[in-house]
Amino acid sequence: MRNIAGLLLMTAVAAGATGCTQVNYTSPDRYERGLVVVLSGAGGMMGECDRLRDGLAAGGVDRALEVYEWSVGGVLLDQASVEANHHKAALLARRIETYLHEYSGRPVHLVGVSAGTGLVVWAIEALTGDDKITGGVLISSSLDTQYDLTRALERVTDRLYAFTSVADTVLSLGVSVAGTVDRGGGLAGGLFGFSPPDNAPEATRALYRERFTQIAWWPGDVILGHIGDHLGATNPTFVRARIAPLVLGRRPENGAGKPPVQEAVKAKERPVPEGGAGVPPVASGDAAGSSSEPAAKPATVGIPQVEDVKRPESPRRPPSKDKARFIDWKVGGGSSRTIDESQFMAEPGRLP
């Protein structure tokens, strides 16, 4: 009996000691330095918010790190409840406005995962008066790839970032069947990025260039715990190395201000991978000497460049056809590929 009592006492002491070492992410001194609000994906059950906060703190983000609880606990219900999600996003906007008025001049960032990226964008859009936030991060976004980000970009003073991956099967298969969080009917932007609306005015395209950066997954991210999957970018190691610097205002050395992938293709520009340096370009599979394009610029932190895959210019296909072609390639093994899928698969043996 005495042994049992002693064991219980030791367990209680150990639990108390563990509690003393936990970080209080919402202490008053943190609010004095700024605010970061993180939002989970649909269902809110995968622990992504805890991993995001741990990674941000490890990366030097010493601001208040709040979790905005928006999920009702059902993946499909969260994904499809557009009206309810807009209402919750509006409540988040009011919370941000309250902070901005109380802590004038402090930086504010929103970081969302999957369906939570929809609420991030809608909350930014719902800000009133002259209120703006510093920036935001969209991870594995299930917003439609053609969703118009103009209103959100007008409400950020620095930049909005989107982390994408063509290897994300939750977006390529699950969201293609269940639908995007905005019910747009097309592919998710977290697969291969967003682009300005067709026939967008130059002012809109300038906003995308100046305040929007997209960062694609590449195989080298595996060393940071991100294997290209749906929640890989929430790995604390990846968050510390790739996302925390963005929240702290340290832009990637390479690719800032570049157009989205689709726009780069239309303009016959080579999309530059974020963050990579000193690795020779990877050939696209075209016959040697057949291209008249200028030589690729050397990258800057270890990410290889991939030559553009040539295709004749054509008007944007309707979203439904895009989806069918993508599923045919992913599931049916057909040869139909988009520009980004072809780039990703080009000579994978030469990637580090």
C-alpha positions, 0 to 999 in steps of 0.5 A: 500500500505504501508503495502504491501511495509513493508511486502516486506521489511521484506521478503527481510531482512529475506531472506538476514539473511537466506543467511548469515547463509548458509554454504559455502562448497567450501570456500578456507579454506576448500580446504586447509583441503581436498576434498570430492566430492559427486555424485547423483544417476541417474536423480539427482533430489532427493536432495541426494547431499545436504543431504550428504553435510549437514550430512557430515558437521554436522559430523565434515567433515570440508573439501571442499564438492563439488557436481559433476554434471554428470546426464543429468536428465533422470533416464533410460538414466543415468543408461544405458549410459555406454560410456558417464558415463565413459567419465564423470568419466574420467573428474572427475579423471582429476579434482581430479588429479588437486586438488592432485597436487595443494594440495599435501598430503590432503585427498580426498574422493568420495561419490556416490549414486546408479548409481553415484557409477559407476562413483566413481569407474570408476573415481578412476580407471581412475587416472593416474601416481602415483595419489591415493585418500584416499577412497570412499563410495558407497551408494545403488550401482547399479553396478553389484554385481560381478563387479571387484573392484580390479583396484579401490582398488589399487588406494585408500590408506585407504579404500572403503566402501559400504552401502547395504540393502536387503530391497532396492526395487529400486535395487531389482525390478527397477534395476533388470529390467532396468539393472545395471549401468555397464550393467553387467546383474546381481543383484546390489551390493547395495543389498547384497554386492560385492565379489572378482571375481571367481578364483581371485588370493590371491593378489586380495582377500587380497585387498578386505580384507584390503581395502574394507568394506561392511556395511549392513542395519539393523532395528536399523538404523531406529532411524537414519532415514534409513528405508532400502530404496534406499536413506535412507543412505543419510538422514543427521542424518544417514550420520552424524552418520555413514558416516562422521566418515568413511571420517574422518578415524574412522573405524568401531570397528567391521568388518573392514577387514572382507571378503564380505558376499559371501566370508564369506559364502564360507569360513564358516565364520560368517559375522560380522555386522558393528558397533554393540555391546553387543546384544545377537546373534539371532538364525537362525531358526535351531533346538536347539543344531543341530549346531556344529559351535562355539558360536558367538562373542559378537558384539560391538555397538548394532547390533545383530548377526545372525547365518549363514543359512546352505546350501551345498556349490555349484558353483556360479550360473549365474547372470540371475538365481540369479536374477530370484530366488531373484525376485521369493522371493520378488514378487512371495512369493516363498521359494527360498532365498539367504543366506543374505535374509534368515539371514535378515528374520530370527526371525525378532521379536527378533530384537530390 
